């Protein structure tokens, strides 16, 4: 039987998730030939770095004091960023069957995992600072998920239109 995860285990898992996401987004940004797509993935890598720094600070404080710091990192959900990133230029530069489209699909999986871990911990945390921290991180990852999901759906619709998959 698997033992319950400790607070330290959850923090380590969260930091590792963010590092994997950053590494992946950085690699996609390096490999894409699209300037618009590069910007999307560089922005996401930067946000993952902010998460890593924030979680590392919390980890160090928790290890020393067995309590969480008051949440100082706030991310307001603002769909204007999403609209800016979901420009027609990005969609024009990505083919639905391209490396970038595959990266978007894989990124959705990364974001789903992070949302799951953070939401689960936010729901079970007793410390109000811990609860607030994980809920904020889950909400932030949900904005990434929405962006990626919309891009993925637009690309799918594009390929359906290009290949006349619509029945009408």
RODREN-147741 format. One record per residue: residue in one letter; x, y, z of N, C-alpha, C, CB in turn. Coordinates in steps of 0.1 Angstrom, whole numbers, padded with zeros to 4 digits. Glycine has a CB too. Example, Ala and Ser with C-alpha at 12.3 -4.5 7.8 and 13.67 -1.06 7.14 Angstrom:
BEGIN
a/0132/-0057/0078/0123/-0045/0078/0132/-0033/0078/0113/-0045/0090 $
s/0128/-0022/0071/0137/-0011/0071/0129/0000/0079/0141/-0006/0057 $
END
This chain:
BEGIN
x/0008/-0012/0000/0000/0000/0000/0009/0012/0000/-0010/0000/0012 $
x/0005/0022/-0008/0013/0034/-0009/0011/0043/0003/0010/0041/-0023 $
x/0022/0048/0008/0020/0057/0020/0016/0071/0015/0033/0058/0028 $
x/0008/0078/0024/0004/0092/0020/0016/0101/0017/-0006/0098/0030 $
x/0014/0110/0008/0025/0119/0005/0026/0130/0015/0023/0125/-0009 $
x/0038/0133/0019/0040/0143/0029/0040/0157/0022/0054/0141/0036 $
x/0039/0167/0030/0039/0181/0024/0052/0183/0016/0038/0191/0036 $
x/0063/0178/0021/0076/0180/0014/0075/0172/0001/0087/0175/0023 $
x/0069/0160/0001/0068/0153/-0012/0060/0160/-0022/0062/0139/-0009 $
x/0049/0166/-0018/0040/0174/-0027/0048/0186/-0032/0028/0179/-0020 $
x/0055/0193/-0024/0063/0204/-0029/0074/0200/-0039/0070/0212/-0017 $
x/0081/0189/-0036/0091/0184/-0045/0084/0180/-0059/0098/0171/-0039 $
x/0072/0173/-0058/0065/0170/-0070/0061/0182/-0078/0052/0162/-0067 $
x/0057/0192/-0071/0053/0205/-0078/0065/0211/-0085/0046/0215/-0068 $
x/0076/0212/-0078/0088/0218/-0084/0092/0210/-0096/0099/0219/-0073 $
x/0092/0197/-0095/0096/0188/-0106/0087/0190/-0118/0096/0174/-0102 $
x/0074/0191/-0115/0064/0193/-0126/0067/0206/-0134/0050/0194/-0121 $
x/0070/0217/-0126/0073/0230/-0132/0086/0229/-0140/0074/0241/-0121 $
x/0096/0222/-0135/0109/0221/-0142/0107/0214/-0155/0119/0214/-0133 $
x/0099/0203/-0155/0097/0196/-0167/0089/0204/-0177/0089/0183/-0164 $
x/0079/0212/-0172/0072/0220/-0181/0081/0231/-0187/0061/0227/-0174 $
x/0089/0237/-0179/0098/0248/-0184/0108/0242/-0194/0106/0254/-0172 $
x/0114/0230/-0191/0123/0224/-0201/0116/0221/-0214/0129/0211/-0195 $
x/0104/0216/-0213/0097/0213/-0226/0094/0225/-0234/0084/0205/-0222 $
x/0088/0235/-0227/0085/0248/-0234/0097/0255/-0240/0077/0257/-0224 $
x/0108/0254/-0232/0120/0260/-0237/0125/0253/-0250/0131/0260/-0226 $
x/0124/0240/-0250/0129/0232/-0261/0120/0235/-0274/0129/0217/-0258 $
x/0107/0236/-0271/0098/0239/-0283/0101/0252/-0288/0083/0238/-0278 $
x/0103/0262/-0279/0107/0276/-0284/0120/0276/-0292/0108/0285/-0272 $
x/0129/0268/-0288/0142/0267/-0296/0140/0260/-0309/0152/0259/-0288 $
x/0131/0250/-0310/0130/0242/-0322/0121/0248/-0333/0126/0229/-0319 $
x/0111/0256/-0329/0101/0261/-0338/0107/0271/-0348/0089/0267/-0331 $
x/0102/0272/-0359/0107/0282/-0369/0097/0294/-0369/0108/0276/-0383 $
x/0086/0293/-0362/0076/0303/-0361/0079/0313/-0350/0062/0297/-0359 $
x/0081/0326/-0354/0084/0336/-0344/0072/0337/-0334/0086/0349/-0350 $
x/0060/0336/-0339/0048/0338/-0330/0047/0326/-0320/0035/0338/-0339 $
x/0049/0314/-0325/0049/0302/-0317/0060/0303/-0306/0050/0289/-0325 $
x/0072/0307/-0311/0084/0309/-0302/0080/0318/-0290/0096/0315/-0310 $
x/0073/0329/-0293/0069/0338/-0283/0059/0332/-0273/0062/0350/-0289 $
x/0050/0324/-0278/0040/0317/-0269/0048/0308/-0259/0030/0309/-0277 $
x/0057/0299/-0264/0063/0290/-0256/0074/0296/-0247/0070/0279/-0265 $
x/0080/0307/-0252/0090/0314/-0243/0082/0320/-0231/0097/0325/-0251 $
x/0070/0326/-0234/0062/0332/-0223/0058/0321/-0213/0050/0338/-0229 $
x/0054/0309/-0218/0050/0299/-0209/0062/0294/-0201/0044/0287/-0217 $
x/0074/0293/-0207/0086/0289/-0200/0090/0299/-0189/0098/0287/-0210 $
x/0088/0312/-0192/0091/0322/-0182/0081/0321/-0170/0089/0336/-0188 $
x/0068/0318/-0173/0059/0316/-0162/0062/0303/-0154/0045/0315/-0168 $
x/0066/0293/-0160/0070/0281/-0153/0082/0284/-0144/0074/0269/-0162 $
x/0092/0292/-0148/0103/0296/-0140/0098/0304/-0128/0113/0305/-0148 $
x/0089/0313/-0130/0083/0320/-0118/0077/0310/-0108/0072/0330/-0123 $
x/0070/0300/-0113/0065/0290/-0104/0076/0282/-0097/0056/0280/-0112 $
x/0087/0279/-0104/0098/0272/-0098/0104/0280/-0086/0109/0269/-0108 $
x/0106/0293/-0089/0112/0302/-0079/0103/0303/-0067/0115/0315/-0085 $
x/0090/0305/-0069/0080/0306/-0059/0080/0294/-0050/0067/0309/-0065 $
x/0078/0282/-0057/0077/0269/-0049/0090/0266/-0042/0074/0258/-0059 $
x/0102/0269/-0048/0115/0267/-0041/0116/0275/-0028/0126/0270/-0051 $
x/0111/0288/-0029/0111/0296/-0017/0102/0290/-0006/0107/0311/-0021 $
x/0090/0286/-0010/0081/0280/-0001/0087/0267/0005/0068/0276/-0008 $
x/0094/0259/-0004/0100/0246/0001/0111/0249/0012/0106/0239/-0011 $
x/0119/0259/0009/0130/0262/0019/0124/0267/0032/0139/0273/0013 $
x/0114/0275/0031/0108/0281/0043/0101/0269/0051/0098/0292/0039 $
x/0094/0261/0043/0087/0250/0050/0096/0240/0057/0078/0242/0040 $
x/0107/0237/0050/0117/0228/0056/0123/0234/0069/0129/0226/0046 $
x/0125/0247/0069/0131/0253/0081/0121/0256/0092/0137/0267/0077 $
x/0108/0259/0089/0098/0263/0098/0086/0255/0100/0094/0277/0095 $
x/0084/0245/0091/0072/0237/0091/0059/0245/0090/0071/0228/0103 $
x/0060/0256/0082/0048/0264/0078/0050/0271/0065/0045/0274/0090 $
x/0040/0275/0059/0040/0282/0046/0041/0297/0048/0029/0277/0037 $
x/0048/0303/0038/0048/0318/0038/0034/0322/0033/0059/0323/0029 $
x/0031/0334/0036/0019/0341/0031/0021/0342/0016/0016/0355/0037 $
x/0011/0339/0008/0012/0339/-0007/0014/0354/-0011/-0001/0334/-0013 $
x/0026/0356/-0017/0029/0369/-0023/0029/0369/-0038/0043/0373/-0018 $
x/0027/0358/-0044/0027/0357/-0059/0012/0356/-0063/0035/0345/-0064 $
x/0007/0366/-0069/-0007/0367/-0074/-0007/0368/-0089/-0015/0378/-0067 $
x/-0015/0360/-0095/-0017/0360/-0109/-0032/0362/-0112/-0012/0347/-0116 $
x/-0035/0374/-0117/-0049/0377/-0120/-0052/0371/-0134/-0051/0392/-0120 $
x/-0063/0364/-0134/-0067/0358/-0147/-0072/0369/-0156/-0078/0347/-0145 $
x/-0064/0370/-0167/-0067/0381/-0177/-0067/0375/-0191/-0057/0393/-0175 $
x/-0079/0375/-0197/-0080/0369/-0210/-0075/0377/-0221/-0095/0365/-0213 $
x/-0071/0390/-0218/-0065/0398/-0229/-0052/0392/-0233/-0063/0413/-0224 $
x/-0044/0386/-0223/-0032/0379/-0227/-0035/0368/-0236/-0025/0375/-0214 $
x/-0045/0360/-0233/-0049/0349/-0241/-0052/0353/-0255/-0060/0341/-0234 $
x/-0060/0364/-0256/-0064/0369/-0269/-0052/0374/-0277/-0074/0380/-0267 $
x/-0043/0380/-0270/-0031/0385/-0277/-0023/0373/-0282/-0022/0394/-0268 $
x/-0021/0363/-0274/-0013/0351/-0278/-0020/0343/-0289/-0010/0343/-0266 $
x/-0033/0343/-0288/-0041/0335/-0298/-0043/0343/-0311/-0055/0331/-0293 $
x/-0033/0350/-0315/-0034/0358/-0327/-0035/0349/-0340/-0021/0367/-0329 $
x/-0040/0356/-0350/-0042/0349/-0363/-0028/0345/-0368/-0049/0358/-0373 $
x/-0018/0353/-0365/-0004/0350/-0369/0000/0336/-0364/0006/0361/-0365 $
x/-0002/0333/-0351/0002/0320/-0345/-0005/0309/-0353/-0002/0320/-0330 $
x/-0018/0311/-0355/-0026/0300/-0361/-0022/0298/-0376/-0041/0304/-0361 $
x/-0018/0309/-0383/-0013/0308/-0396/0000/0300/-0397/-0011/0322/-0403 $
x/0009/0302/-0387/0022/0297/-0387/0022/0282/-0382/0031/0305/-0379 $
x/0011/0277/-0377/0011/0263/-0372/0002/0255/-0381/0006/0263/-0357 $
x/0007/0244/-0386/-0001/0234/-0393/-0006/0225/-0383/0007/0227/-0405 $
x/-0018/0220/-0385/-0024/0211/-0375/-0017/0197/-0374/-0039/0208/-0379 $
x/-0008/0194/-0383/-0001/0182/-0383/0014/0184/-0380/-0003/0174/-0396 $
x/0018/0196/-0375/0032/0200/-0374/0037/0196/-0360/0033/0215/-0376 $
x/0050/0198/-0359/0057/0197/-0346/0051/0206/-0335/0072/0200/-0348 $
x/0048/0218/-0339/0042/0228/-0330/0028/0223/-0325/0041/0241/-0336 $
x/0020/0217/-0334/0007/0212/-0330/0009/0201/-0320/-0001/0208/-0342 $
x/0018/0192/-0323/0021/0181/-0314/0026/0186/-0300/0031/0171/-0320 $
x/0034/0196/-0300/0039/0202/-0288/0027/0208/-0280/0049/0213/-0291 $
x/0018/0214/-0287/0006/0220/-0280/-0002/0209/-0273/-0003/0228/-0290 $
x/-0004/0198/-0280/-0011/0187/-0275/-0004/0181/-0262/-0013/0176/-0285 $
x/0009/0179/-0263/0017/0174/-0252/0016/0184/-0240/0031/0172/-0256 $
x/0016/0197/-0243/0016/0207/-0233/0003/0207/-0225/0018/0221/-0239 $
x/-0008/0204/-0232/-0021/0202/-0226/-0020/0192/-0215/-0032/0199/-0236 $
x/-0013/0181/-0218/-0012/0170/-0208/-0004/0175/-0196/-0005/0158/-0215 $
x/0007/0182/-0198/0015/0188/-0187/0006/0197/-0178/0027/0197/-0193 $
x/-0002/0205/-0185/-0010/0214/-0177/-0021/0207/-0169/-0017/0225/-0186 $
x/-0027/0196/-0175/-0037/0188/-0168/-0031/0182/-0156/-0043/0178/-0178 $
x/-0019/0177/-0157/-0013/0170/-0145/-0010/0181/-0134/0001/0164/-0150 $
x/-0005/0192/-0138/-0003/0203/-0128/-0016/0207/-0121/0004/0215/-0134 $
x/-0026/0209/-0129/-0039/0213/-0124/-0044/0202/-0114/-0050/0215/-0135 $
x/-0043/0190/-0117/-0047/0179/-0109/-0040/0179/-0095/-0045/0165/-0116 $
x/-0026/0180/-0096/-0018/0180/-0084/-0022/0192/-0075/-0003/0180/-0087 $
x/-0022/0203/-0081/-0024/0216/-0073/-0039/0216/-0067/-0022/0228/-0082 $
x/-0048/0212/-0075/-0062/0212/-0070/-0064/0202/-0059/-0072/0209/-0082 $
x/-0059/0191/-0061/-0060/0180/-0051/-0054/0185/-0037/-0053/0167/-0055 $
x/-0042/0191/-0038/-0035/0196/-0026/-0043/0208/-0020/-0021/0200/-0029 $
x/-0048/0217/-0029/-0055/0228/-0023/-0068/0223/-0016/-0060/0238/-0035 $
x/-0074/0213/-0021/-0086/0208/-0014/-0083/0201/-0001/-0093/0198/-0023 $
x/-0071/0195/0000/-0067/0187/0012/-0059/0195/0023/-0060/0174/0008 $
x/-0053/0206/0019/-0044/0213/0027/-0052/0219/0040/-0037/0225/0020 $
x/-0045/0219/0051/-0051/0224/0063/-0046/0239/0065/-0048/0215/0075 $
x/-0033/0241/0062/-0027/0254/0063/-0033/0264/0053/-0012/0253/0062 $
x/-0039/0275/0058/-0046/0284/0048/-0036/0290/0038/-0052/0295/0056 $
x/-0024/0292/0042/-0014/0297/0032/-0011/0287/0021/-0001/0302/0039 $
x/-0010/0274/0026/-0007/0263/0016/-0019/0262/0007/-0005/0250/0024 $
x/-0031/0262/0012/-0043/0261/0005/-0044/0272/-0006/-0056/0261/0014 $
x/-0042/0284/-0002/-0042/0296/-0011/-0032/0294/-0022/-0040/0309/-0003 $
x/-0020/0290/-0018/-0009/0289/-0028/-0012/0279/-0039/0004/0285/-0020 $
x/-0017/0267/-0035/-0020/0257/-0044/-0032/0260/-0053/-0022/0243/-0038 $
x/-0042/0267/-0047/-0053/0271/-0055/-0049/0282/-0065/-0064/0277/-0046 $
x/-0040/0291/-0061/-0035/0301/-0071/-0028/0295/-0082/-0027/0311/-0063 $
x/-0019/0285/-0079/-0012/0278/-0089/-0021/0270/-0098/-0001/0268/-0083 $
x/-0031/0263/-0093/-0041/0256/-0101/-0048/0266/-0111/-0051/0249/-0092 $
x/-0052/0277/-0106/-0059/0287/-0114/-0050/0292/-0125/-0064/0299/-0106 $
x/-0037/0294/-0122/-0027/0299/-0132/-0025/0289/-0142/-0014/0303/-0125 $
x/-0024/0276/-0138/-0022/0266/-0148/-0035/0264/-0157/-0019/0252/-0141 $
x/-0046/0267/-0151/-0059/0266/-0159/-0058/0277/-0170/-0071/0269/-0150 $
x/-0052/0288/-0168/-0051/0298/-0179/-0042/0293/-0190/-0046/0312/-0174 $
x/-0031/0286/-0186/-0023/0280/-0197/-0031/0269/-0204/-0010/0273/-0190 $
x/-0039/0261/-0197/-0047/0251/-0203/-0057/0257/-0213/-0054/0242/-0192 $
x/-0064/0267/-0209/-0074/0274/-0218/-0067/0278/-0231/-0081/0285/-0211 $
x/-0056/0285/-0229/-0048/0290/-0241/-0045/0278/-0250/-0035/0297/-0237 $
x/-0039/0268/-0245/-0035/0256/-0253/-0047/0249/-0259/-0026/0247/-0245 $
x/-0057/0248/-0251/-0069/0241/-0256/-0075/0249/-0268/-0080/0239/-0245 $
x/-0076/0262/-0266/-0082/0270/-0277/-0073/0269/-0290/-0083/0285/-0273 $
x/-0060/0270/-0288/-0052/0268/-0300/-0054/0255/-0307/-0037/0270/-0296 $
x/-0054/0244/-0298/-0056/0231/-0304/-0070/0229/-0311/-0056/0221/-0292 $
x/-0080/0235/-0305/-0093/0234/-0312/-0093/0242/-0325/-0104/0240/-0302 $
x/-0087/0254/-0325/-0086/0262/-0337/-0079/0255/-0348/-0080/0276/-0335 $
x/-0068/0248/-0344/-0060/0240/-0354/-0068/0228/-0359/-0047/0235/-0348 $
x/-0075/0222/-0351/-0083/0211/-0355/-0094/0215/-0365/-0090/0204/-0343 $
x/-0100/0226/-0362/-0111/0232/-0371/-0104/0236/-0384/-0118/0244/-0364 $
x/-0092/0241/-0384/-0085/0245/-0396/-0083/0233/-0405/-0072/0252/-0392 $
x/-0078/0222/-0399/-0075/0210/-0407/-0088/0204/-0412/-0067/0200/-0399 $
x/-0098/0205/-0404/-0111/0199/-0409/-0116/0208/-0421/-0122/0200/-0398 $
x/-0115/0221/-0420/-0119/0229/-0431/-0110/0227/-0443/-0119/0244/-0427 $
x/-0097/0226/-0441/-0088/0224/-0452/-0091/0211/-0460/-0074/0225/-0448 $
x/-0095/0201/-0452/-0097/0188/-0458/-0112/0185/-0461/-0091/0177/-0449 $
x/-0120/0195/-0459/-0135/0193/-0462/-0141/0182/-0454/-0137/0192/-0477 $
x/-0138/0181/-0441/-0143/0171/-0432/-0157/0174/-0427/-0134/0169/-0420 $
x/-0162/0187/-0430/-0175/0191/-0425/-0185/0184/-0434/-0176/0206/-0425 $
x/-0196/0180/-0428/-0207/0173/-0436/-0216/0183/-0444/-0215/0165/-0427 $
x/-0214/0196/-0443/-0223/0205/-0450/-0215/0215/-0458/-0231/0213/-0440 $
END
